[in-house]
Amino acid sequence: MADKAIIKKKIFLEEPYFSVCRFIEETLQKHGFEAWLVGGSVRDLLIAGKLSDLDYTTNATPEQVQKIFPRTVPVGIKFGTILVLYRGQKVEITTYRADADYHDGRRPSTVHYAEKLGTDIQRRDFTINGLAYNVSRAELADYCGGLEDLQAKVLRTIGDPLQRFAEDGLRPIRGCRIAAKLGFTIEPATLTAMRQCIDITAKVAPERFFDEWRKTLRMKNRRSYWHNLLEAHILPAFLPHIAQAFIGEPRDQFLREVDHLHLRSMAEYAAAVFYLLQIDDAKKREATLRETKFPTADLKLCLSLVTSPLFTLPET
């Protein structure tokens, strides 16, 4: 019986990605295994026609992947992930997984491998990240309504949002960034769950929050990112001094101007935030940078910039 979740869809891939994907898929298929490009890779391919990362999922175990491909690195073998090196490209291949128990709000305490793609998809975060594509067969797999949400420009969790966010406290932060990056609306039940799971999100390591913040440095829709963080009640958990300043005219000025800034570093980014929100207290500025684990060089440069009488906003 044909799988109704799988449809024929030809998507153009530029080189070298087309050849790399064909190699990965055909090599695994030759050894009797499935292979699907998955997650943000497929999402970005459908939206922009370009690949962001080469992430595959398969029913082959990590040990089998290591035997099949000549050049591999066991980057996340504990969680079923092997890095395959081919023609200068890095391809992450992860074995199908099923839902597992999460005790720290970040990583599963145990990993259970699954036999089917559909099972693996159901344990992922957002529907638009739950799409899978096989380049060789030109087949798109959608087990969670991701294509519909992609077309409607809606960010929605797969399954119960409370469960998804309880499993991984980083997901609400990632969701705020992804929605802003794509210009998507966060679905109401998903936004409500973000607020209800703030205690779990607050447990995320500051370095992980900083990494999500850093990813917005070159983003066009930074305004939406900050708005989403505030709406999801995430901002006070990691940036309390900035959250306190996010009121009145300073907030309005920040939201008006943040998308028009030509930011070259995180030091400039943070300095611009302090300047626009009128955070003049030196102790609060330094505490914000230290608590979010800013790299030392960026921290020092930011504090130097924001106290300089010559500092001006780096506008485009």
N, C-alpha and C positions, 0 to 999 in steps of 0.2 A: 504493500500500500504506500502511495506517495505521501511524503511528509508535507502537510499543508503549510507549515511554517517556512518552507523553503521555496523561493521563487527564482526564475531565471532573470538575471539582470546583468547586462554587460556594462562594466565600469572601466574606463580608460585609466591605465597606469603608465606613467612615464618610466623610462629607463633611468637607473639600473633596477628600479623596484619591481618592474614586471618580471624580469628574468630571475631575480632573487626569489620572488614569491613562487614562481613556477618551479624552481629548483627545490624549495622547501616542500611544497605540496606533492610534487611528483616523487621525490625521494621517500617521503613518508608513505605515500600510497603504494609505492613499489614494495614496501615492506609490510603492507597490509594494514596501514593505519590511516586515520582521517587527519585533516589539517585545515584549520579555518583561521583566517585573519580576523582579529576580534577587537572589541572595545573602541577606544578613542581613535584607533587607526581607521576603522571602517567609518565611524562618525565623520571624521575630517575628510575622508575620501569622498563621501557622499555630499558634503557641504561645499568643499572647496576644490575637489578633484585632486587633492594632494595628500600624501601620506605624512603623518607626523612621526609615527614610530612603526616599527615592524614587530607586532605582537601576535603570536600564534597560540592557538590552543589545540590540543590533540588528545586522542585516547592512548597514545604511547606513553609509557612511564618515563620518568627522567633517565633511568638507567638504559632503557631502550633507545632514547634519543641520543644519549652519549655514544652508544655503540654504532648507531646509524650514520652519524655525521662525524667527519674527521677532525674538525676543529670546534671544540666546545669549551665553555667555562661554566662551572656549577655555581652561578651567582646566587641562586635562591633555591637550591635543591631541596632544602628543608620544606619549602612550600610548593615543590613540584616544578620549579622553573630552571631551565637550562638556557644559556646563551650560546647561540650558534653563530660562528663567524664565517662569512662567505662574501667574496668579492668586495672587501672593504666595508661590508654592512654588518651590523649587529642585529641579530634576530632573537627575540625572547620567545621561547617555546615552553608553554606551561601545560601540564597534564590536566584534563578535565577534573574539576573538583565539585564536591557537593557541599551543602551547608555544614558548618562545623560549630563547635562551641567557642565563644569568645569570652575571655575573662579579663582582658586589660583594655578593652575598647579600641584595640588597634590591630592585633594579629590573632589568628585562630590558635587555640591551644593545641589542637590536633588537626591534621589534614586528612580528609577522606577523599580518595579518588573516585571519580564517577565514570560510567561507561558511555554516556550519551551527551552530546553537545547541549541539548535542551536543559539537562540537569545543571550543567556548568553555568549556563546563562542565568538561571534563576537565582544564583547566589551573588550576582554582581550588583553594582550600585544603582545606576540610573538606566532607564530604558534606552536612551540614545547611545549608551555605552554597551548595550546588550545585543547589538547587531553583529553578525558574523558573515564573512565573505570568503568564498573559494574562487580564486582567480582563474585557475585552470578550467573549472567547469562553469564559470560565470554564474554562480549561485549565491543568492543572498538569503541568509537565515534570520528570521525575526520571530522569536518565541515570546516576546514581551510587549509588543506594540511600539517598539522603538521607532519604526519608520513613520508611523502616524504622528508621534510626538515630535519627530524631527521636522516634519512638514508643518506642524502647528506651532513650532518654535516654543515647546514647553519642556521644562526640566521636571521629570517625575521619577521617583524611585521604582525599582522593580519590587513588586509585592508591598508588604507593610513597611511604611517609612520608619516607624518607630523601631522595628527590628533591624532594618538596614543601618540606621544611625547608632543603635546600641552596639552593633557589631564592630563599628569602626568610627571613632569620633572625628576622624579627619574628613569623612565624607561630606558633612555639611559645609566645611570650609572649601573643599574642592567644588562642591555644588555651586557655591556662591561665585567662585571664579569662572567655572565653565559656563554658567548662565550668562554672566557678564560678557565673557569673551565672545559668545555666540549671539548675544542679543536676545536671549530666550527669557521667558517668564517662568518663575518658579511656581509650580502647581500648588494651590492653597494647602492641601493636606501635607505636602512635602515641606512647605515652609513652617507650618504649625509643628510638625515633628522636629524640625531643626530647633525650634524654641524649647520644646519639651525635653530635648536631649542635650541641653547646653552643659549639664554637669559632666556628661561623658566627653563632649567636645573639649571642655576645659582641661581634661587630662592629657590632651595631645601635647607632645613635647614642643617647646617653643621653637626649636629648630625646624620642625615640620610646618608650623604656622609661618615662620619667616620664609620658608621655601615657597609656599603658596603666594605670599605677598610678593616675593621676588619675581615670580612668573607674570605678575601684572605690570612689571616695569616697562615693557615694550607694547603693552596692550592698548588698544584704541579706546576701549570702554571702561576705563578705570573708575569713572564716576559710578557706574552700575555696580562694580565690585564693592565699593565702600557702602553704597546704599544697601546692597544685599546683606553684607556683614551686619549692618545696623538692624535691618529688618529681622534677621535671623537671631538677634541678640548675642552674636558672637563677639562683636567688637569689645565689650567690657571685659570679656574673659582673657584677652591677650593684650589689649591696648587700653587699659582703664583711663589713663590720662587723656588719651586722644578721644575716647568715648565721652568723657566729661566735657570736653571742649566742642563736641559736635552739636552745638546749639546755636540758634539765632543767626545773625549776620555772618559770623565766621564760617558756620556750616554752609550757608548759602553760597558764600564766596568760594569756598573750597570746591563744592560740587559744580559751580560754574566754570572753574578754571582748571581743575585737575586733568581733564582730557586734553587740554591745549598745551600742556607742559612737555618740553623736549628734555626728557630725563636720561642721563647717560650712566647713572650709577644709583645704587640704593642709598648712598650717602646724600645725593641730590634729592632723591625721592623723599626721604625722611625729613630733610631740611625744609622742603617745600610744604610738607604736611604741617610741620611745626609753625612755619611762617603763616600759612593761610588760616590755620585754626587759632592763631595768636597765642600759642603756648610759649610763654616767655620765661617760665620757671626753669632754670638750668637743671635743677635736681629732677624735675619731672621728665625733661628731655632725655637726660642720661639714663634714668631708670627705665624709660620706654625702650631704649636701644639695648640696654643690658638684659632686660627681662625677655626680650625677643631674640636674644643671642646673636645680635648683629656681629659680623666679623670685626675684629679689632680695628683694622685699617678703615673700614667704612664708618665705624663708630666715631673714631677720632676725626675723620674728614667731615662728617656731618656736624659734629659739635663745633668744629672750626668754621664751617660755612655759615651756620646759623647765627654765630656771634660776630661775624665780620660785618663792618659797616658798609662794605661794598657788595653784600649779598643781594642778588636780584633773582627773580623767578626765571628759570630757563625756558622761556616760551618759544613755541614754534613760529 
